[in-house]
């Protein structure tokens, strides 16, 4: 299985930080990996050793009920996104960065903040964003409730290398979680006033995509109970509608013209991430190059 051995969480003692920690713990637990919570000290009031020890104490309390191995790292830096980027670039075990949503997001919705937006411009690892409020109110003993196991995953599929990369990772996560998988493909919309014989290109494209979708699903393990879903219309709208139907995690591919081995959002993935009701993971291109 080509998944992560280390999940890096951009953590601070705030609602977005707790949301990211809960999602990071879930993903690390799912793949049997290690969690590393990283906090960037930009004010310089504490030494790194002291700040790391303080962060470790916070994590011990927050993850008291978890079986996941975890570590803490507090580093000085001018910006969180740059520090996280340097961390994952220097650690081959780090295959995922997990972040929370900005306070501008609605409750239960994903909306990346400035750190995530910077990392989406070319990070070499998958990036996950938790919806605002993903972590429930802290338990009475000061701990953070853990997220339930993943049950249903969905992945956007478009028969491109980036779509294949997203499908590969989604299938691996679903297998590790014992979850089911929905594979969503969206064909071009054909205007109602166009006769079937007048413009064959959308029809041919739709047929090709439908065939590719069914071929891809047929190649997945039977235990995933993978469901192919094909619709016409706006890709972002269709994927978001599917995400509303009991999906625990949504996986997307990067923009096809992005740097090799990096994350770069296109218009569809940007629109989905800005409104998703569930956590979203975006995979670098091509074909999980950073997870080899």
TITISE-930901 format. One line per 8 residues: number of its first residue (from 1); their letters; for each residue x, y negated, z negated of N, C-alpha, C. Coordinates in nm, 2 decimals, always signed. Layout:
residues N
NUM) A) X/Y/Z/X/Y/Z/X/Y/Z | ...;
end
This chain:
residues 292
1) XXXXXXXX) +0.08/+0.12/+0.00/+0.00/+0.00/+0.00/+0.09/-0.13/+0.00 | +0.06/-0.22/+0.09/+0.14/-0.34/+0.10/+0.06/-0.45/+0.03 | +0.07/-0.45/-0.10/+0.01/-0.56/-0.18/+0.11/-0.63/-0.26 | +0.07/-0.71/-0.35/+0.17/-0.79/-0.43/+0.21/-0.71/-0.55 | +0.33/-0.74/-0.59/+0.38/-0.69/-0.72/+0.38/-0.80/-0.82 | +0.37/-0.92/-0.78/+0.36/-1.04/-0.87/+0.27/-1.14/-0.82 | +0.18/-1.18/-0.91/+0.08/-1.29/-0.88/+0.12/-1.41/-0.95 | +0.14/-1.52/-0.88/+0.18/-1.65/-0.95/+0.06/-1.73/-0.96;
9) XXXXXXXX) +0.03/-1.77/-1.09/-0.08/-1.86/-1.12/-0.03/-2.00/-1.15 | -0.08/-2.10/-1.08/-0.06/-2.24/-1.12/-0.15/-2.27/-1.24 | -0.09/-2.28/-1.35/-0.17/-2.28/-1.48/-0.14/-2.41/-1.56 | -0.25/-2.46/-1.61/-0.24/-2.57/-1.71/-0.36/-2.55/-1.80 | -0.36/-2.62/-1.92/-0.47/-2.60/-2.01/-0.59/-2.69/-1.97 | -0.66/-2.65/-1.87/-0.77/-2.73/-1.81/-0.86/-2.63/-1.75 | -0.98/-2.68/-1.71/-1.08/-2.59/-1.65/-1.02/-2.53/-1.52 | -0.96/-2.60/-1.43/-0.90/-2.54/-1.31/-0.80/-2.44/-1.35;
17) XXXXXXXX) -0.72/-2.47/-1.45/-0.61/-2.38/-1.49/-0.67/-2.25/-1.54 | -0.77/-2.26/-1.62/-0.83/-2.13/-1.68/-0.90/-2.05/-1.57 | -0.97/-2.12/-1.47/-1.03/-2.05/-1.36/-0.92/-1.97/-1.28 | -0.81/-2.04/-1.26/-0.70/-1.97/-1.18/-0.65/-1.85/-1.26 | -0.63/-1.87/-1.39/-0.58/-1.76/-1.48/-0.67/-1.64/-1.47 | -0.80/-1.66/-1.48/-0.90/-1.55/-1.48/-0.89/-1.48/-1.35 | -0.89/-1.55/-1.24/-0.88/-1.49/-1.11/-0.75/-1.42/-1.09 | -0.64/-1.48/-1.13/-0.51/-1.42/-1.12/-0.50/-1.29/-1.20;
25) XXXXXXXX) -0.55/-1.29/-1.32/-0.55/-1.16/-1.40/-0.63/-1.05/-1.33 | -0.75/-1.09/-1.27/-0.83/-0.99/-1.20/-0.75/-0.93/-1.08 | -0.68/-1.02/-1.00/-0.61/-0.97/-0.88/-0.49/-0.89/-0.92 | -0.42/-0.93/-1.02/-0.30/-0.85/-1.07/-0.35/-0.72/-1.13 | -0.46/-0.72/-1.20/-0.51/-0.59/-1.25/-0.56/-0.50/-1.14 | -0.62/-0.56/-1.04/-0.67/-0.48/-0.92/-0.55/-0.40/-0.86 | -0.44/-0.47/-0.83/-0.33/-0.41/-0.76/-0.22/-0.34/-0.85 | -0.25/-0.35/-0.98/-0.15/-0.30/-1.07/-0.02/-0.38/-1.07;
33) XXXXXXXX) -0.03/-0.51/-1.05/+0.09/-0.60/-1.05/+0.11/-0.68/-1.18 | +0.20/-0.77/-1.17/+0.24/-0.85/-1.28/+0.19/-0.99/-1.26 | +0.15/-1.06/-1.36/+0.11/-1.20/-1.35/+0.21/-1.29/-1.41 | +0.25/-1.40/-1.33/+0.34/-1.50/-1.38/+0.26/-1.63/-1.38 | +0.24/-1.69/-1.49/+0.18/-1.82/-1.50/+0.29/-1.93/-1.51 | +0.28/-2.02/-1.41/+0.38/-2.13/-1.40/+0.31/-2.26/-1.42 | +0.38/-2.34/-1.50/+0.33/-2.48/-1.53/+0.45/-2.57/-1.51 | +0.42/-2.68/-1.44/+0.52/-2.78/-1.40/+0.51/-2.90/-1.49;
41) XXXXXXXX) +0.62/-2.92/-1.57/+0.62/-3.04/-1.66/+0.68/-3.16/-1.58 | +0.59/-3.26/-1.55/+0.64/-3.37/-1.48/+0.67/-3.49/-1.57 | +0.64/-3.48/-1.70/+0.67/-3.60/-1.78/+0.80/-3.59/-1.85 | +0.86/-3.47/-1.86/+0.99/-3.45/-1.92/+0.99/-3.46/-2.07 | +0.88/-3.46/-2.14/+0.88/-3.47/-2.28/+0.93/-3.35/-2.35 | +0.93/-3.23/-2.29/+0.97/-3.11/-2.35/+1.08/-3.04/-2.27 | +1.17/-2.97/-2.34/+1.27/-2.89/-2.27/+1.20/-2.77/-2.20 | +1.26/-2.72/-2.10/+1.20/-2.60/-2.03/+1.18/-2.48/-2.12;
49) XXXXXXXX) +1.28/-2.46/-2.21/+1.27/-2.34/-2.30/+1.16/-2.36/-2.40 | +1.15/-2.48/-2.45/+1.04/-2.50/-2.55/+0.90/-2.50/-2.48 | +0.89/-2.56/-2.36/+0.77/-2.56/-2.29/+0.73/-2.41/-2.24 | +0.83/-2.33/-2.20/+0.80/-2.19/-2.17/+0.75/-2.12/-2.29 | +0.81/-2.14/-2.40/+0.76/-2.07/-2.52/+0.62/-2.11/-2.56 | +0.59/-2.23/-2.55/+0.45/-2.28/-2.58/+0.35/-2.22/-2.48 | +0.39/-2.22/-2.35/+0.30/-2.16/-2.25/+0.28/-2.01/-2.28 | +0.39/-1.94/-2.32/+0.38/-1.80/-2.35/+0.28/-1.77/-2.46;
57) XXXXXXXX) +0.28/-1.86/-2.56/+0.19/-1.84/-2.67/+0.04/-1.86/-2.62 | +0.02/-1.96/-2.53/-0.11/-1.98/-2.48/-0.16/-1.86/-2.40 | -0.07/-1.80/-2.32/-0.11/-1.69/-2.24/-0.14/-1.56/-2.33 | -0.06/-1.55/-2.44/-0.09/-1.43/-2.53/-0.23/-1.44/-2.59 | -0.27/-1.56/-2.62/-0.41/-1.58/-2.67/-0.51/-1.56/-2.56 | -0.49/-1.62/-2.45/-0.58/-1.62/-2.34/-0.60/-1.48/-2.28 | -0.50/-1.40/-2.27/-0.50/-1.27/-2.21/-0.50/-1.16/-2.31 | -0.55/-1.19/-2.43/-0.54/-1.09/-2.54/-0.61/-0.96/-2.50;
65) XXXXXXXX) -0.71/-0.96/-2.42/-0.79/-0.84/-2.39/-0.74/-0.77/-2.26 | -0.64/-0.82/-2.20/-0.59/-0.77/-2.07/-0.48/-0.67/-2.08 | -0.48/-0.57/-1.99/-0.37/-0.48/-1.98/-0.26/-0.52/-1.89 | -0.28/-0.63/-1.82/-0.18/-0.68/-1.72/-0.05/-0.73/-1.78 | +0.06/-0.69/-1.73/+0.19/-0.75/-1.77/+0.19/-0.90/-1.73 | +0.24/-0.99/-1.81/+0.24/-1.13/-1.77/+0.36/-1.19/-1.83 | +0.40/-1.30/-1.76/+0.52/-1.38/-1.80/+0.48/-1.53/-1.79 | +0.56/-1.61/-1.85/+0.54/-1.75/-1.85/+0.66/-1.83/-1.79;
73) XXXXXXXX) +0.64/-1.93/-1.72/+0.75/-2.01/-1.67/+0.71/-2.16/-1.67 | +0.78/-2.24/-1.75/+0.75/-2.38/-1.74/+0.88/-2.45/-1.69 | +0.86/-2.53/-1.58/+0.97/-2.59/-1.51/+0.95/-2.74/-1.50 | +1.06/-2.81/-1.49/+1.05/-2.95/-1.47/+1.04/-2.97/-1.32 | +0.97/-3.07/-1.27/+0.96/-3.10/-1.13/+0.88/-3.23/-1.10 | +0.89/-3.28/-0.98/+0.82/-3.40/-0.95/+0.68/-3.37/-0.91 | +0.65/-3.25/-0.86/+0.52/-3.21/-0.82/+0.49/-3.06/-0.83 | +0.37/-3.02/-0.88/+0.34/-2.88/-0.89/+0.35/-2.80/-0.76;
81) XXXXXXXX) +0.30/-2.86/-0.65/+0.30/-2.78/-0.53/+0.44/-2.75/-0.48 | +0.54/-2.84/-0.50/+0.67/-2.82/-0.45/+0.74/-2.72/-0.54 | +0.71/-2.72/-0.67/+0.77/-2.63/-0.77/+0.72/-2.49/-0.74 | +0.59/-2.47/-0.71/+0.53/-2.34/-0.68/+0.59/-2.29/-0.55 | +0.60/-2.38/-0.45/+0.66/-2.33/-0.32/+0.80/-2.28/-0.34 | +0.88/-2.35/-0.42/+1.02/-2.31/-0.44/+1.02/-2.17/-0.51 | +0.93/-2.16/-0.61/+0.92/-2.03/-0.68/+0.89/-1.91/-0.60 | +0.79/-1.92/-0.51/+0.76/-1.80/-0.43/+0.86/-1.78/-0.32;
89) XXXXXXXX) +0.92/-1.89/-0.27/+1.02/-1.87/-0.17/+1.15/-1.80/-0.22 | +1.17/-1.81/-0.35/+1.29/-1.75/-0.41/+1.27/-1.62/-0.48 | +1.14/-1.57/-0.48/+1.10/-1.45/-0.55/+1.03/-1.36/-0.45 | +1.10/-1.26/-0.40/+1.04/-1.17/-0.30/+0.92/-1.08/-0.36 | +0.91/-1.07/-0.49/+0.80/-1.00/-0.55/+0.67/-1.08/-0.55 | +0.69/-1.21/-0.54/+0.57/-1.30/-0.54/+0.50/-1.30/-0.41 | +0.38/-1.25/-0.41/+0.30/-1.24/-0.28/+0.17/-1.32/-0.28 | +0.15/-1.39/-0.39/+0.02/-1.46/-0.40/+0.03/-1.57/-0.49;
97) XXXXXXXX) -0.02/-1.69/-0.46/-0.04/-1.80/-0.55/-0.19/-1.82/-0.57 | -0.22/-1.83/-0.70/-0.36/-1.85/-0.74/-0.38/-1.99/-0.80 | -0.48/-2.06/-0.76/-0.51/-2.20/-0.80/-0.66/-2.21/-0.83 | -0.69/-2.31/-0.91/-0.83/-2.35/-0.94/-0.87/-2.46/-0.85 | -1.00/-2.49/-0.85/-1.06/-2.59/-0.77/-1.06/-2.73/-0.84 | -1.06/-2.83/-0.76/-1.06/-2.97/-0.82/-1.19/-2.99/-0.89 | -1.19/-3.09/-0.98/-1.30/-3.13/-1.06/-1.41/-3.19/-0.97 | -1.38/-3.23/-0.85/-1.48/-3.29/-0.76/-1.57/-3.18/-0.70;
105) XXXXXXXX) -1.53/-3.05/-0.72/-1.61/-2.94/-0.67/-1.74/-2.93/-0.75 | -1.84/-2.88/-0.69/-1.96/-2.84/-0.77/-1.94/-2.71/-0.84 | -2.01/-2.70/-0.95/-2.00/-2.57/-1.03/-2.02/-2.45/-0.95 | -1.93/-2.35/-0.96/-1.95/-2.23/-0.88/-1.91/-2.24/-0.74 | -1.84/-2.35/-0.70/-1.80/-2.37/-0.56/-1.65/-2.39/-0.56 | -1.59/-2.35/-0.44/-1.45/-2.37/-0.42/-1.42/-2.50/-0.35 | -1.33/-2.58/-0.40/-1.28/-2.70/-0.33/-1.14/-2.72/-0.37 | -1.04/-2.69/-0.28/-0.90/-2.71/-0.31/-0.87/-2.85/-0.35;
113) XXXXXXXX) -0.78/-2.86/-0.45/-0.72/-2.99/-0.49/-0.60/-3.02/-0.41 | -0.52/-3.13/-0.45/-0.41/-3.17/-0.38/-0.30/-3.06/-0.37 | -0.28/-2.99/-0.48/-0.17/-2.89/-0.48/-0.20/-2.78/-0.38 | -0.33/-2.73/-0.38/-0.37/-2.63/-0.28/-0.36/-2.68/-0.14 | -0.40/-2.80/-0.12/-0.40/-2.85/+0.02/-0.25/-2.86/+0.07 | -0.16/-2.90/-0.01/-0.02/-2.90/+0.03/+0.03/-2.76/+0.06 | +0.00/-2.66/-0.03/+0.04/-2.53/+0.00/-0.02/-2.47/+0.12 | -0.14/-2.50/+0.15/-0.21/-2.45/+0.27/-0.14/-2.50/+0.40;
121) XXXXXXXX) -0.05/-2.60/+0.38/+0.02/-2.65/+0.50/+0.14/-2.57/+0.54 | +0.16/-2.45/+0.48/+0.27/-2.37/+0.52/+0.33/-2.28/+0.42 | +0.26/-2.25/+0.31/+0.32/-2.16/+0.21/+0.35/-2.02/+0.27 | +0.45/-1.95/+0.23/+0.49/-1.82/+0.28/+0.41/-1.70/+0.22 | +0.32/-1.73/+0.13/+0.25/-1.62/+0.06/+0.10/-1.64/+0.08 | +0.02/-1.54/+0.05/-0.13/-1.56/+0.04/-0.16/-1.66/-0.07 | -0.27/-1.73/-0.05/-0.31/-1.83/-0.15/-0.46/-1.80/-0.18 | -0.49/-1.79/-0.31/-0.62/-1.77/-0.36/-0.67/-1.89/-0.44;
129) XXXXXXXX) -0.80/-1.93/-0.42/-0.86/-2.04/-0.49/-0.98/-1.99/-0.56 | -0.99/-2.02/-0.69/-1.11/-1.98/-0.77/-1.21/-2.09/-0.76 | -1.34/-2.06/-0.76/-1.44/-2.16/-0.77/-1.44/-2.23/-0.91 | -1.49/-2.35/-0.91/-1.50/-2.43/-1.03/-1.59/-2.35/-1.13 | -1.55/-2.34/-1.25/-1.63/-2.27/-1.35/-1.61/-2.12/-1.35 | -1.52/-2.06/-1.27/-1.50/-1.92/-1.26/-1.47/-1.85/-1.39 | -1.40/-1.92/-1.48/-1.38/-1.87/-1.61/-1.49/-1.92/-1.70 | -1.55/-1.83/-1.77/-1.66/-1.86/-1.86/-1.61/-1.94/-1.98;
137) XXXXXXXX) -1.70/-1.99/-2.06/-1.66/-2.06/-2.18/-1.57/-1.97/-2.27 | -1.47/-2.02/-2.32/-1.37/-1.94/-2.40/-1.44/-1.87/-2.51 | -1.39/-1.75/-2.54/-1.45/-1.67/-2.64/-1.42/-1.73/-2.78 | -1.50/-1.68/-2.88/-1.49/-1.74/-3.01/-1.35/-1.73/-3.07 | -1.28/-1.63/-3.03/-1.15/-1.61/-3.09/-1.04/-1.68/-3.02 | -1.08/-1.76/-2.92/-0.98/-1.85/-2.85/-0.94/-1.78/-2.72 | -0.98/-1.66/-2.69/-0.93/-1.59/-2.57/-1.02/-1.63/-2.45 | -0.98/-1.60/-2.34/-1.06/-1.62/-2.21/-1.12/-1.49/-2.17;
145) XXXXXXXX) -1.25/-1.49/-2.15/-1.32/-1.36/-2.10/-1.25/-1.32/-1.97 | -1.24/-1.19/-1.95/-1.18/-1.14/-1.83/-1.29/-1.12/-1.72 | -1.26/-1.13/-1.60/-1.36/-1.11/-1.49/-1.39/-0.97/-1.47 | -1.51/-0.94/-1.43/-1.55/-0.80/-1.39/-1.47/-0.75/-1.27 | -1.45/-0.62/-1.26/-1.38/-0.56/-1.15/-1.45/-0.60/-1.02 | -1.37/-0.61/-0.91/-1.43/-0.64/-0.78/-1.52/-0.53/-0.73 | -1.63/-0.56/-0.68/-1.73/-0.46/-0.63/-1.75/-0.47/-0.48 | -1.76/-0.59/-0.43/-1.79/-0.62/-0.29/-1.69/-0.72/-0.24;
153) XXXXXXXX) -1.62/-0.69/-0.13/-1.53/-0.78/-0.07/-1.59/-0.81/+0.07 | -1.56/-0.93/+0.13/-1.59/-0.96/+0.26/-1.47/-1.02/+0.33 | -1.46/-1.00/+0.46/-1.34/-1.05/+0.54/-1.39/-1.11/+0.67 | -1.34/-1.22/+0.71/-1.37/-1.28/+0.84/-1.28/-1.21/+0.94 | -1.34/-1.16/+1.05/-1.27/-1.09/+1.15/-1.29/-1.15/+1.29 | -1.18/-1.17/+1.37/-1.20/-1.22/+1.50/-1.11/-1.15/+1.61 | -1.06/-1.04/+1.57/-0.99/-0.95/+1.67/-0.85/-1.01/+1.70 | -0.81/-1.12/+1.63/-0.67/-1.18/+1.66/-0.58/-1.11/+1.56;
161) XXXXXXXX) -0.44/-1.13/+1.58/-0.35/-1.08/+1.48/-0.37/-1.14/+1.34 | -0.42/-1.26/+1.33/-0.45/-1.32/+1.20/-0.57/-1.25/+1.14 | -0.67/-1.22/+1.22/-0.79/-1.15/+1.17/-0.76/-1.01/+1.13 | -0.67/-0.94/+1.20/-0.62/-0.81/+1.17/-0.55/-0.81/+1.03 | -0.46/-0.92/+1.01/-0.39/-0.93/+0.89/-0.49/-0.95/+0.77 | -0.59/-1.03/+0.79/-0.69/-1.05/+0.68/-0.76/-0.91/+0.65 | -0.80/-0.84/+0.76/-0.87/-0.71/+0.74/-0.78/-0.61/+0.67 | -0.65/-0.61/+0.70/-0.56/-0.52/+0.64/-0.55/-0.54/+0.49;
169) XXXXXXXX) -0.54/-0.67/+0.45/-0.53/-0.70/+0.31/-0.66/-0.68/+0.24 | -0.77/-0.72/+0.30/-0.90/-0.69/+0.24/-0.93/-0.55/+0.21 | -0.89/-0.46/+0.31/-0.91/-0.32/+0.29/-0.82/-0.26/+0.18 | -0.70/-0.31/+0.17/-0.61/-0.27/+0.06/-0.67/-0.31/-0.07 | -0.71/-0.43/-0.09/-0.77/-0.47/-0.21/-0.90/-0.40/-0.25 | -0.98/-0.38/-0.15/-1.11/-0.30/-0.17/-1.08/-0.16/-0.21 | -0.98/-0.10/-0.15/-0.94/+0.04/-0.18/-0.89/+0.04/-0.33 | -0.80/-0.05/-0.36/-0.75/-0.05/-0.50/-0.85/-0.08/-0.60;
177) XXXXXXXX) -0.96/-0.15/-0.57/-1.06/-0.19/-0.66/-1.17/-0.08/-0.66 | -1.18/+0.01/-0.56/-1.29/+0.10/-0.55/-1.41/+0.02/-0.51 | -1.39/-0.08/-0.43/-1.50/-0.17/-0.39/-1.55/-0.14/-0.24 | -1.66/-0.19/-0.20/-1.71/-0.18/-0.07/-1.66/-0.31/+0.01 | -1.66/-0.30/+0.14/-1.61/-0.40/+0.23/-1.71/-0.44/+0.34 | -1.73/-0.57/+0.36/-1.81/-0.62/+0.47/-1.72/-0.69/+0.56 | -1.72/-0.65/+0.69/-1.64/-0.71/+0.79/-1.72/-0.80/+0.88 | -1.70/-0.93/+0.88/-1.79/-1.03/+0.94/-1.72/-1.08/+1.07;
185) XXXXXXXX) -1.79/-1.07/+1.18/-1.74/-1.13/+1.31/-1.85/-1.22/+1.36 | -1.81/-1.33/+1.42/-1.91/-1.43/+1.47/-1.88/-1.45/+1.62 | -1.98/-1.43/+1.70/-1.97/-1.45/+1.85/-2.01/-1.59/+1.88 | -1.98/-1.63/+2.00/-2.02/-1.76/+2.05/-2.17/-1.78/+2.07 | -2.22/-1.89/+2.03/-2.36/-1.92/+2.05/-2.39/-1.95/+2.19 | -2.50/-1.89/+2.24/-2.54/-1.91/+2.38/-2.67/-1.99/+2.38 | -2.67/-2.11/+2.44/-2.79/-2.20/+2.43/-2.91/-2.12/+2.49 | -3.03/-2.15/+2.43/-3.15/-2.08/+2.47/-3.19/-2.11/+2.62;
193) XXXXXXXX) -3.15/-2.22/+2.68/-3.19/-2.25/+2.81/-3.09/-2.20/+2.92 | -3.00/-2.11/+2.88/-2.90/-2.05/+2.97/-2.95/-1.91/+3.00 | -2.97/-1.88/+3.13/-3.01/-1.75/+3.17/-2.89/-1.65/+3.15 | -2.92/-1.52/+3.12/-2.81/-1.43/+3.09/-2.71/-1.42/+3.20 | -2.75/-1.43/+3.33/-2.66/-1.42/+3.44/-2.59/-1.54/+3.48 | -2.62/-1.66/+3.42/-2.56/-1.78/+3.46/-2.42/-1.81/+3.41 | -2.40/-1.76/+3.29/-2.27/-1.78/+3.22/-2.23/-1.66/+3.16 | -2.16/-1.57/+3.22/-2.12/-1.44/+3.17/-2.01/-1.44/+3.06;
201) XXXXXXXX) -1.94/-1.55/+3.06/-1.82/-1.55/+2.97/-1.86/-1.53/+2.82 | -1.96/-1.61/+2.77/-1.99/-1.58/+2.63/-2.04/-1.44/+2.60 | -2.12/-1.38/+2.70/-2.17/-1.25/+2.68/-2.05/-1.15/+2.68 | -1.95/-1.17/+2.77/-1.84/-1.08/+2.77/-1.76/-1.09/+2.65 | -1.74/-1.22/+2.60/-1.67/-1.24/+2.48/-1.74/-1.17/+2.36 | -1.87/-1.18/+2.36/-1.94/-1.12/+2.25/-1.93/-0.97/+2.25 | -1.94/-0.91/+2.37/-1.92/-0.77/+2.38/-1.79/-0.73/+2.33 | -1.68/-0.80/+2.38/-1.55/-0.76/+2.34/-1.53/-0.77/+2.19;
209) XXXXXXXX) -1.58/-0.87/+2.13/-1.57/-0.89/+1.98/-1.65/-0.78/+1.91 | -1.77/-0.76/+1.95/-1.85/-0.65/+1.89/-1.78/-0.52/+1.90 | -1.72/-0.49/+2.01/-1.65/-0.36/+2.03/-1.53/-0.36/+1.94 | -1.45/-0.47/+1.93/-1.34/-0.47/+1.85/-1.37/-0.46/+1.70 | -1.49/-0.52/+1.66/-1.53/-0.51/+1.53/-1.56/-0.37/+1.49 | -1.64/-0.30/+1.57/-1.68/-0.16/+1.54/-1.56/-0.07/+1.55 | -1.46/-0.09/+1.64/-1.34/-0.01/+1.64/-1.26/-0.03/+1.51 | -1.25/-0.16/+1.47/-1.17/-0.19/+1.35/-1.24/-0.12/+1.23;
217) XXXXXXXX) -1.37/-0.13/+1.22/-1.44/-0.07/+1.10/-1.43/+0.08/+1.11 | -1.43/+0.14/+1.23/-1.42/+0.29/+1.24/-1.29/+0.34/+1.19 | -1.18/+0.25/+1.20/-1.05/+0.29/+1.16/-1.02/+0.28/+1.01 | -1.12/+0.23/+0.93/-1.10/+0.21/+0.79/-1.14/+0.33/+0.71 | -1.08/+0.35/+0.59/-1.11/+0.47/+0.51/-1.26/+0.48/+0.48 | -1.31/+0.60/+0.48/-1.45/+0.62/+0.46/-1.50/+0.57/+0.32 | -1.41/+0.58/+0.22/-1.45/+0.54/+0.09/-1.48/+0.39/+0.07 | -1.44/+0.31/+0.17/-1.47/+0.17/+0.16/-1.62/+0.14/+0.20;
225) XXXXXXXX) -1.68/+0.24/+0.26/-1.82/+0.22/+0.31/-1.83/+0.08/+0.38 | -1.73/+0.06/+0.47/-1.72/-0.07/+0.54/-1.84/-0.09/+0.63 | -1.90/-0.22/+0.62/-2.02/-0.25/+0.70/-1.98/-0.36/+0.80 | -1.99/-0.33/+0.93/-1.97/-0.43/+1.03/-2.09/-0.53/+1.04 | -2.06/-0.66/+1.04/-2.17/-0.76/+1.05/-2.13/-0.85/+1.17 | -2.22/-0.85/+1.27/-2.19/-0.94/+1.38/-2.31/-1.03/+1.40 | -2.28/-1.16/+1.41/-2.38/-1.26/+1.44/-2.33/-1.36/+1.54 | -2.42/-1.43/+1.60/-2.38/-1.55/+1.69/-2.40/-1.68/+1.61;
233) XXXXXXXX) -2.32/-1.78/+1.64/-2.34/-1.91/+1.58/-2.21/-1.97/+1.53 | -2.23/-2.06/+1.44/-2.11/-2.13/+1.38/-2.04/-2.04/+1.29 | -1.91/-2.01/+1.31/-1.84/-1.91/+1.22/-1.84/-1.95/+1.07 | -1.82/-2.07/+1.04/-1.82/-2.11/+0.90/-1.95/-2.09/+0.83 | -2.06/-2.13/+0.90/-2.19/-2.11/+0.85/-2.22/-1.96/+0.82 | -2.19/-1.88/+0.92/-2.22/-1.73/+0.91/-2.14/-1.67/+0.79 | -2.02/-1.70/+0.79/-1.93/-1.65/+0.68/-1.98/-1.69/+0.54 | -2.01/-1.82/+0.53/-2.06/-1.87/+0.40/-2.20/-1.80/+0.37;
241) XXXXXXXX) -2.28/-1.78/+0.46/-2.41/-1.71/+0.43/-2.38/-1.57/+0.38 | -2.29/-1.50/+0.44/-2.25/-1.37/+0.39/-2.19/-1.38/+0.25 | -2.11/-1.48/+0.23/-2.05/-1.49/+0.09/-2.15/-1.51/-0.02 | -2.26/-1.57/+0.02/-2.37/-1.59/-0.08/-2.44/-1.46/-0.12 | -2.42/-1.35/-0.05/-2.49/-1.23/-0.07/-2.41/-1.13/-0.16 | -2.38/-1.17/-0.28/-2.32/-1.08/-0.37/-2.17/-1.05/-0.35 | -2.10/-1.13/-0.28/-1.96/-1.10/-0.25/-1.87/-1.15/-0.37 | -1.78/-1.07/-0.41/-1.69/-1.11/-0.52/-1.56/-1.17/-0.48;
249) XXXXXXXX) -1.52/-1.15/-0.35/-1.40/-1.20/-0.30/-1.40/-1.21/-0.15 | -1.36/-1.32/-0.09/-1.36/-1.34/+0.05/-1.22/-1.36/+0.10 | -1.19/-1.28/+0.21/-1.05/-1.29/+0.26/-1.06/-1.35/+0.40 | -0.97/-1.44/+0.43/-0.96/-1.51/+0.56/-0.82/-1.51/+0.61 | -0.81/-1.51/+0.75/-0.68/-1.52/+0.81/-0.64/-1.67/+0.83 | -0.51/-1.69/+0.86/-0.46/-1.82/+0.89/-0.49/-1.86/+1.03 | -0.46/-1.99/+1.06/-0.48/-2.04/+1.19/-0.38/-1.98/+1.28 | -0.42/-1.94/+1.40/-0.34/-1.86/+1.50/-0.21/-1.94/+1.54;
257) XXXXXXXX) -0.22/-2.07/+1.54/-0.10/-2.15/+1.59/-0.01/-2.19/+1.48 | -0.03/-2.14/+1.36/+0.05/-2.18/+1.25/+0.19/-2.11/+1.25 | +0.28/-2.16/+1.17/+0.41/-2.10/+1.16/+0.41/-1.95/+1.13 | +0.49/-1.87/+1.19/+0.50/-1.73/+1.16/+0.53/-1.71/+1.01 | +0.45/-1.62/+0.94/+0.48/-1.59/+0.80/+0.43/-1.69/+0.71 | +0.35/-1.78/+0.75/+0.30/-1.89/+0.67/+0.15/-1.91/+0.67 | +0.09/-1.98/+0.58/-0.05/-2.01/+0.57/-0.07/-2.14/+0.64 | -0.17/-2.15/+0.73/-0.21/-2.28/+0.78/-0.35/-2.27/+0.82;
265) XXXXXXXX) -0.44/-2.36/+0.76/-0.58/-2.35/+0.78/-0.62/-2.41/+0.91 | -0.72/-2.34/+0.98/-0.79/-2.40/+1.09/-0.92/-2.46/+1.04 | -1.00/-2.51/+1.14/-1.12/-2.58/+1.10/-1.22/-2.49/+1.04 | -1.23/-2.36/+1.09/-1.33/-2.27/+1.03/-1.29/-2.23/+0.88 | -1.17/-2.19/+0.86/-1.13/-2.16/+0.72/-1.14/-2.28/+0.63 | -1.10/-2.40/+0.68/-1.11/-2.52/+0.60/-1.26/-2.54/+0.55 | -1.35/-2.52/+0.65/-1.49/-2.54/+0.62/-1.54/-2.44/+0.52 | -1.50/-2.31/+0.53/-1.55/-2.21/+0.44/-1.49/-2.23/+0.30;
273) XXXXXXXX) -1.36/-2.26/+0.29/-1.30/-2.28/+0.16/-1.36/-2.40/+0.09 | -1.40/-2.50/+0.16/-1.46/-2.62/+0.10/-1.60/-2.60/+0.04 | -1.66/-2.48/+0.06/-1.80/-2.46/+0.01/-1.82/-2.32/-0.04 | -1.72/-2.24/-0.04/-1.74/-2.10/-0.08/-1.79/-2.08/-0.22 | -1.89/-1.99/-0.24/-1.94/-1.96/-0.37/-1.86/-1.86/-0.45 | -1.76/-1.80/-0.38/-1.68/-1.70/-0.45/-1.53/-1.72/-0.42 | -1.44/-1.66/-0.49/-1.30/-1.68/-0.47/-1.26/-1.65/-0.33 | -1.16/-1.72/-0.27/-1.12/-1.71/-0.14/-0.97/-1.68/-0.14;
281) XXXXXXXX) -0.92/-1.58/-0.06/-0.78/-1.55/-0.04/-0.75/-1.58/+0.11 | -0.65/-1.66/+0.14/-0.61/-1.68/+0.28/-0.47/-1.62/+0.30 | -0.46/-1.54/+0.40/-0.34/-1.46/+0.43/-0.25/-1.52/+0.53 | -0.12/-1.52/+0.51/-0.03/-1.58/+0.61/-0.02/-1.50/+0.73 | +0.02/-1.56/+0.84/+0.03/-1.49/+0.97/+0.18/-1.46/+1.00 | +0.21/-1.36/+1.08/+0.11/-1.26/+1.13/+0.12/-1.14/+1.04 | +0.01/-1.06/+1.04/+0.01/-0.92/+0.98/+0.09/-0.91/+0.85 | +0.06/-0.99/+0.76/+0.12/-0.98/+0.63/+0.27/-0.98/+0.63;
289) XXXX) +0.33/-1.07/+0.71/+0.47/-1.07/+0.72/+0.55/-1.09/+0.59 | +0.49/-1.17/+0.50/+0.55/-1.19/+0.37/+0.54/-1.08/+0.27 | +0.46/-0.97/+0.31/+0.44/-0.86/+0.22/+0.51/-0.74/+0.26 | +0.60/-0.75/+0.36/+0.67/-0.63/+0.41/+0.76/-0.57/+0.31;
end
